[in-house]
Every structure is written in C-alpha cells, then in structure tokens.
Amino acid sequence: MTTNQAGKPDDLNSVQVFADKVIDNVEKVIVGKRQVIERLLIALLCEGHVLLEDAPGTGKTMLARALAISTGLEFKRVQCTPDLLPNDITGVSVFNQKTREFEFRSGPVLSNILLADEINRATPRTQSALLEAMGEGQVTVDGVTYRLPKPFLVMATQNPIEFEGTFPLPEAQLDRFLLRLSLGYPAPKDEDNMLRMQQLAHPIESLSEAIEGNRIVSLQSKVREVHVAASVRRYILNLVNATRTNPALGLGASPRGSLALFRTAQARAAVDGRNFALPDDVKSIAVACLAHRMVVNPENAMGGETTETIVQELLKQVEVPISVDQL
Amino acid sequence: MNSPVWRTRSPSKVLILLILFSLLATAIAGLTAALRGPDLAALWFSLLIGLLLAWGLAYIRQPAFRAILFLFLVGCLYLLLLPGGLASKLVPLISGAIRWLLGLIPYYHGGKTDASQLASLLLDFDNTAAILVQRSQAWMKALAAGNPAFDPLAANLVWNAVVWIVACWAGWMLETFGNAFLAVLPALLLSLGTLSSGQRMVPGLYLLLGLTLLLLGVEKQERRQRDWNADGSAYPAHKGRQIINSALLISVMLVLLSAGLSSLSAERIRHWIDELRKPVPQQKSNLAQSLGIVPAGTIPPDPFKAVRSPGLPRDHLIGSGPELSGRVVMTVKVAALPDLSQGGQPLPLYWRGFTYDIYTGQGWSSSETSSSPVAVNAAMEADHAMDHLLIQEDFSPVEDLGGTIYASGEPVRVNIPSEIAWRSPGDLFGLQSETASAYEVFSLIPIVDAEELRRAGETYPDWVVKRFLSLPPDVPERVKSLALRLTASAITPYDRAVAIENYLRTYPYTLDVPFPPPQRDVTDYFLFDLKKGYCDYFATAMVVLARASGIPARLAIGYASGTYNLNSKRFIVTEADAHSWAEVYFPEIGWVPVEATPSRPVLDRSQPFLTEPTPVGILPSQPSGQVQKNGIPWLSFPEVLVGLLALLGIVWLGVDGYRLRKLSGLAAAVEVYRRLRQHAYRLGIQTEPGATPYEFSQALRTGLGALNARGLQVFIKSDLLEDVQKLIGEIVFASFRAPSSSVAGLASQWQRLRWQLWLVWILKIVKGRRISGYSQSGESVG
C-alpha cells in the first residue's frame, strides 16, 4: 500500500487538477503571481471572500476577469464611489408599466464573481449592504429575499495609498474577508514578459474556459473532508491565542479567524493534492488569513510594526505541538 | 513491506525447530567423530543456544546487521565463558563481588570478601581471559603465517565458533526467509567436509539425509499453512498432520531406499568425495592438523614389534622388590660439567636409551625407523639451533645393557662403532652397538632457562607435528578435557607442560600396582582409577596430556642420573635408577625432559641449565600461576568493561527497536521526531521554535549539507531523511490510525538513519575546530 494512492482519492485529486488547470490558465494573463492565484482559488474553494490591497494598475481587475473566464463563472464588476447606493449593488425593483407589476432588476451582486473596486470609497451603508450579502449569501430587496448564486466570490479591492475621501472598513467588516491578498509589482522579468505578451492583443481576449464552473460547488464540499489532525488543530489554536495575548496587538484574531485558518489549511492541502492538512499549510496561509483581522497598538505601529510582521514573528515562535496527548 | 510484524505461532514451528536441531546435532555428532578436542555435549549446547538466539532475533524482526552484531558479540562472550572456561573464574568473581558489596552494608554480618580478595579474584579472571585470548591470537597468527599449530584450546574455541555460526545461520535463515534448505546448507557442507576427512559417518549420514528430507517437507507444509491462514482459506485441520506424517513416511522410505540401493549409497558418496579430494595441498592438511581433524589412517602398523614389545616399556618393574634396586648398572663420568661438589647433589641428567612416538593406548611403540651404521667418532645429525653445551660422557657399563648406547641430550659422536636408528634425520630412536664395552659419547645439552622455553613459540617442524602430537582416536574424552582444564590458564607450551607436570606430581608414586586391564586406555586407567603408579605411568600420562593440550612430547626411557660420587667424580647408576620420562619439544631448542614422577626431584629451570647448579633438594615447587604475573594481560579490565558496555548498548538498541515497533503509530512518530530534533541540536543545526516537521527536516538537510561542505565528509542519504520526515508527517497528520506497516517502516528507517547521525556527530566532534565558524546554515526554509 503506497501512501500516494491512499492519500489522494479521486475526488481530492480532482481538486488539485482543478487548481492546477485554473492557475495555469490565469497565469497566461497574470504573469508570475502563482501564489496569489492559488490563494484566490483557496478562497473560492472555502466559500470565502478576498480583500485585495494593492496599488492601482497591478492587475486586480484582470485577475478577477481571468479567474471568471477560466472557471466559466459569471463575472460582475462594481466601481465603488461615495454616491453608490446599496441598491446599485443588490439590485432594484422596477415597476413594469406593461405588466403593472414590480419586477426585480438584479444588481451586480447576483453573480458568481463580483469585483468591488475600491470598496473603501463606498459609503458605510453601501459597504454594509455588500458585506451582508457576502455573509448571508442572500439579498433582500423590498421584502423579497433572493439567494445569491453558488459559488459566490467577492473580490474587494482597496488602495493602500490614497485615504482621502475614503471610508475605511471597520474591523468587524474586515473580519468577514477570508483572506487579504496583495498582488504587488511583478518582477522585472515577469513585467517584461507581460509587455511582450500584450504587444498585439491582450491575452485575456484569447483566454478560454479551463473547467466548468458548476463543478466548483462539489469541490468545495470535498475540501471540507480534508483531515486536520489534532496537532494541526492545536497549532491553529495556539497561533490564534498568541495573537490575542500579544502585547503589540490591540485586537487579536477572532474565532472566525481560527475557523478561517482551519478552512484555508484544508483547502491548501487539497490544492496540494493531500487529504490531510500539515502545519505547513497553516503556516503558509496564516499571514493572509489573520493579518487583516487584528489591530496593532498605536505605539507599536509608530515603531513600524504591522500586523503582517507580527504574525510572521509569531509563526517563528509558536511551536508546532507534536506530542501524544493532543488536547 | 506487507508482512505483519507478528506472525501467528503455529505448533509446527516448534516441530520444525526440533527437527532442525536434531539435524544439526546429527551433523555435529558426525563432526566430533572426526575431531579430537571438542566435547560433543558442549558443541550441542552451543548449537542449542545459537539456534534459539538467532531464531528468536529473527522472530522479533530485528534488522539483519544488528542481529549479526548481537550474535557475534554474544557468541564471543559465550565462547569465552563456556568453551573457553572463563565461567569457572567468573562465578567466584561475581559471588565475591556480591559478598564484597554486602560487606559494605554496615550491619551485615554474613560472609564478607575484602577488597584485596576481590582484586585478586578480578586479577585471576583477567589473567585467565588474557591467556585465553593470547593463545587464540597466537593460534590465529600461526595459522595466518601459514604455520598452523595444534592448540586444543584454540581448536575447541574454533569448532565451537563454527557450530555457533552454523546454528545462528540456520535459526536466522529459517525464520527470516522460511527456507529450510538454505538454513541447513552450511551444516550439510560441514558434514560433507567431515565425511571427506573421516569415515565414521555412514549411519549418521542416513539420519542426516532423513532429517533433511523431513525438514524440507514439514517446512513446506508450514509455509503453505501460513499462506492459507493469510488468505483466510478454510482447510481441514487434520490435513496438516496427514501431510507431516506422509513427509515422515516418505523420508524414512527414501533413506531406506538409499541404504539399500548401491547406486545411491553413502559409501558411494564417500568414495566420490575421496576421489574429489585426492589432490589435497599440503597447506590444507596443515590446516586440518591445526583444527584437530584427525586424518584417517595415519597410524601405520608397527613393523618393529620384535624390537619393541608393545606395552609399557618397563612392565617388568611391576611388583618387583627392592632387591633389584641396589645393583649398579653402570657408572658415568661427565666432563665439561661445572664443579658439582658444592651442592653435593646430582644434576638432573638423564641417560637416555630410546625414545617413542606412538602411543597405542596400551603402551608405546615407534614409527618406522631406518638404521644405518655410524663410524667411530663420526658426527651425527642433531636437531638444534640454539646454544647448546657440548658435554663428554664416559660410560662404563657394569651389567650387560644389551648394547644400548646411552647419552644425555642429543648424541653427536660415539667412540665405538654403532648403529643409529632414526625415524627421520634428527628424530633419533636410539643407538646400538655390538660391543658391550665402555664408550665415550659427546652430546649436546640445551642451555635454556624457563624464560627461553616460554619464548620458544609453537612453530614446530612437520615431523614433530606429524609424530609427536598425534593420539589414538580412542583416548577417552575425560583425559582430553582434563588436559584442557589443566592448561587452560597457561599461555606458552612450556607453562602448559609445567602445569601438567605439577598436576601429575600430586599422584603418589608406587611400584606396587596391578597390570592395567586389557583394552583399557592406560592413561585413563592411571589418571582416574589407579591414581598412583611408577615412572611409566607418570611419563605416559605426561606425554598423553601434553599432546592433548597441543604440546609435542615423546616418551624417553633410560636411566636417571644416579648418585654422584664425589671421590670418583662419577655418577653411579643402579637398577633403581631405571626410568622413563617425558620429553617436550621446543622449536629451535630441541627436546627438554619433563619430570612428572614425584619420586624424582623437580627439574629446576629457573636459571639457565648447567651454568649455576642449585641444590635440588631444597627447591620450592614451582607455582603454577607464575607466568600469569609476567604475561602481558592483553585483555585488561577497562577493555572488558568497554566490551560489556558495548554489549549493553547493542541489547539496548535491540530493545529500543522492538519498543518503537510496538508503540502506537503516533507515539513512535513523536518519539522519532523528538530524537531527530535532539540530533539536530547536537549537530548545532538551528531551527526556529516554530518550525514544522517539514521545515525542520529541510533545515536538517541543509545543515548536513553545510557540514559536508565544511569538510566533514558525511554521506547521509537525503532520501532517507526525506522518507523519515514523510513517514512522521503521514503518521502524525494524515490518518486517524497509522497502519502498522508504516510504523515498522518508520522504525527501520530511523534505525538506519540513527547510525549515520551518530557518525556525523562523532565526525563533527573530531573535526570540530575546522567547522567552528558554522552557525546559521540550518535556517528555516519556510
């Protein structure tokens, strides 16, 4: 009996196949950002949402579009501005003169992948409408509840540079995002590559569907079957607990943070083709998963500490509990 | 590996072991028939212990290299303790130590041993061990130098070791590979080998054949039954018994058939082997000699019966009264002797007439001799190389001595015409002359002291090995074991001879003894029943015991020196001085008399012979353990301690491996991971506290690579590390319950890895300075 066969039953194997196909496809457009694409997929597989924090022009929109095309999912985009109303997102009931009835005109939220560009420019009211849709998986317009399609992934972007005229997301809202990702600038070689590729036409024009989107729901349920050993669970709890007791942090990670770490570790293991999660899974995704859920004390922030550096430091300190008596 | 860690015990396994044991025991019984030295019971015991131990190790699934190491060490210990006879020294040592420890308790009033007693016991044990090892070493050196010497103690050890190896092989092979034929192959080869050198094996061969067939059958059946069990197939329980019964029947039939059919007979096989072994090189027979294999038919019938009647040379002395004693036989004047008047005692010179080499069990005879006339004063060949003193002896016979020419030492010149009889040049039988007149003999006496004799070594010429080490096959076992026991604590042949001499001198001397019973071995009769006797008995026993302990010896007859008359400066030799004594051969020195008869004075060899005579009468008897103080104790106490520690280490490793296998998967993985981290810490490979097992093993690999780059030539297979890491990950993180195969896999991988890690550590310490700059190469790669 070899572990390869035992460790990868067909269903989980298909998660890895799926991930590889999609990542390869998206990489045709977004060059050299394999890790971010993978994490985006992880969020998709965990039924979570992503906060992209990046400078303008780093390819956030292109990433979302490429993902949508590759997975064959419906893609909508909404540009958040201070005058954006909740109905502009959820949709609106319009009176039909012919039928003499109100009929629902769905907003961009009723799609599979929603890109909410510069979410911090929307008013808190609009923001909360969107975040409620993200959390509940449904929208209510004029007393009628509409279920959002599955899968549903919101990619909200934030510009970390300009804060003038913005409404920064409160911590409680940030907590609803599974991961906070950042594309960052590409490496010079990748950027050169990109320039060459876009000389004649944008590669997204020729991008084709790599996998049927309707399979994602079943893959999502497969990911939940990934085994998380007691020592890995304990490792997650130790990490989260360490954020709560860290003196540099004013606010530690919430239990939702623990759950997010748990789920993302599962998904990462599945994407890696394993049916069990490793502490390494937790470790690799912890910064993306936890950093945006915490608040650094002002005096520490003055010293240049960020939640990212603190989580990274914690990852170096918190031991992986490997012992017989686990919990 | 798919096989489960524990197999189910089936009754036929015991049966197979029993059959295997009887098969090997038969083979060994055949072996002892062709050997002299090893005791059959002792060999069987070695066989039993070795077989069970090896089988047990295979049964608990020890890795081969460790089992070999363990069996080797235990084998060495066992060989030293039991066949080597160290156990007899160890028991008083242990009991002494316990009593000494008890004595440390303040209110204990039982038997105590004080520290000095304990120390002497320890010294005694240490000495004995050292001597044992030294003798084995000397034997092996001689063998390696192409000059094998027969030392029964060493041969005993070697044969026990051979049996041990055969037994271990059989036990291991049977259980590990389940292959009965492979298991008994060495034993069969061994018996074929013995078959080719001795011919007393035929009935044993049939038994061997039958047992082999039976074993093959039963083993096959057992294996099939195991397979059925594994498959879960249903089979009638009585079928197995039936098959075994038929295997038994078939083997008996086949054996009977082979006995009956000439074309398949054992004699034919033996004949065939004889054909095969015809061109045996000389070296091989030397080797056989040194291992104590008795070549068949080396004892030819005695063609000189008319000259030398069989039986003890001086049968006529039995029951003779004292009236014989006073008759003067001859007088001897010795020139070149230092002045003897000071001591007033005669030197222990012996006037030798004849020498004998063949012990028949009932008496003595000589191998074929060739005789040739010797002209007056012609020089005769003598076997000597070291300094000898040339003495001139002037014999004046009073009685008719039958023309025998006597001489002390090696005669080189006689002043009357004579006839010399020798077995080979230098191996003198005796000198005869027609005339019975007075004669003058020049002879050579070796000038040696005990130290020189000890240094003489054991490189004997061929003719000595051929004639003066052989004993008839029917010398009883107890005589041989007595010889071994007496000489076990002596290193050199000289010390062995002295030990035997001292032992024999404790028997009372008397002429009043009955004739030995016919067909009874004289030595055995004398040593164990009669327990008294006269010179013939003592000398015979001396020679037999000496030969049994690997010292070439011969029987010499003639006269003791007699009384020294200070006025005439002549020795007066009477009938009472008629004597027989043993002579021991020392390489490059020649024949040296040994006096085992208690009525004769002890020969003093503490100083060079003849240079400064000491009054013999007041000499203290030689302590037997004298050599041990002078000998270099090769095996000192710290070394024994280190050996014991190593043995303990091996045992611990075995227990540890077994424990790892028996642990639950998680516990085993946790334990191995903990140890890996310890090793990394020891090697100075640093990881963050938060490193995951995967990161840790990456760091370990990088760290080892860095050590390697810094001049430590370490070759740890990185895939081994990877495997261990993977197994740990699998067991800890993957499933709820690790399969036993992966636990066993982890244990065995870890055992392989562990040695390499220890080695790296030791290397790092040894080459520590060169890599002291190293610190951070083990940084995590997460």
Interface residues (C-beta under 8 A of the other chain):
Chain A: M1 T3 A6 G7 H227 A229 S231 V232 R274 N275 F276 A277 L278 P279 D280 K283 S284 L314 L315 K316 Q317 V318 E319 V320 I322 S323 V324
Chain B: N2 S664 L666 A667 A669 V670 Y673 E688 P689 G690 A691 T692 P693 Y694 E695 K726 G729 E730 V732 F733 A734 S735 F736 P739 S741 S742 S780 G782
